[in-house]
Amino acid sequence: MLEEVDEDEETDEPEGADEPAGTGAEAERATRLLDGACIFLNRPGFPGGAGCALHHLAAREGVPFTLTKPDVCWQLPIRRLFREVERGDATTYTEVSIGEYVRSGWGAGGHELNWYCTSTPAAHRATEPVYRTLATELTALMGPAGYAQLARHCAEIEAAALPLVGHPATRAAQDLLSHRS
């Protein structure tokens, strides 16, 4: 059962815990590392199963992993951006956009992220469209009503058999697969 943790409660550091994954203010928001990896990583052979302990917790509890994992862990490869827009009458509103989280989204420090793979053709081989395969994540970002509208819009495009402009890496993956047959 998921329990709420009192943020003021002292906890013991696990044996072998490394420093936080960051420095300064960044370290306060970063997940601690254990033996060079995320502290929530269960290694192969772990009795509860290899992989993310928080993902396993969600499955065990029967809840979406968006409720157990930090946002940064479940949002990839989706990126939600907020932008303050000023109208001509000096009022403002927040514009929210949802798109692909490309390498450049990490800023100057993202070059060393060799695990980042959404731009590679290998990441674009799914038979289902991303709005379906990432429905849990998109619903968490947009809310149920927003996701329902997105799904309706995408289904209408599919039903009309309109040509879709694919991601360049998706086209490259399709080219690779067609040459193998």
ZIFENJO-V874433 format. One record per residue. OMEGA is omega in whole degrees, 0 to 359 (* if undefined). Layout:
omega->OMEGA
omega->OMEGA
//
This chain:
omega->177
omega->179
omega->176
omega->181
omega->176
omega->183
omega->181
omega->183
omega->178
omega->177
omega->177
omega->175
omega->176
omega->178
omega->181
omega->181
omega->178
omega->177
omega->176
omega->181
omega->180
omega->179
omega->178
omega->181
omega->179
omega->181
omega->180
omega->182
omega->186
omega->176
omega->177
omega->177
omega->175
omega->183
omega->174
omega->180
omega->178
omega->183
omega->180
omega->179
omega->171
omega->181
omega->175
omega->182
omega->179
omega->184
omega->181
omega->181
omega->179
omega->177
omega->184
omega->179
omega->181
omega->176
omega->176
omega->179
omega->180
omega->180
omega->181
omega->181
omega->181
omega->179
omega->177
omega->180
omega->176
omega->177
omega->184
omega->185
omega->174
omega->181
omega->185
omega->181
omega->183
omega->183
omega->181
omega->10
omega->180
omega->177
omega->176
omega->180
omega->177
omega->179
omega->176
omega->181
omega->178
omega->178
omega->179
omega->180
omega->177
omega->172
omega->181
omega->172
omega->179
omega->176
omega->180
omega->177
omega->179
omega->181
omega->180
omega->177
omega->181
omega->183
omega->182
omega->178
omega->179
omega->181
omega->184
omega->184
omega->186
omega->184
omega->183
omega->182
omega->184
omega->177
omega->185
omega->194
omega->186
omega->180
omega->180
omega->178
omega->181
omega->181
omega->187
omega->182
omega->182
omega->178
omega->179
omega->177
omega->185
omega->180
omega->176
omega->184
omega->179
omega->181
omega->180
omega->182
omega->180
omega->178
omega->178
omega->181
omega->188
omega->188
omega->183
omega->181
omega->179
omega->179
omega->180
omega->178
omega->178
omega->181
omega->177
omega->181
omega->180
omega->179
omega->178
omega->178
omega->179
omega->182
omega->180
omega->181
omega->177
omega->179
omega->178
omega->175
omega->182
omega->174
omega->180
omega->180
omega->177
omega->178
omega->179
omega->178
omega->179
omega->177
omega->179
omega->182
omega->181
omega->178
omega->180
omega->184
omega->*
//
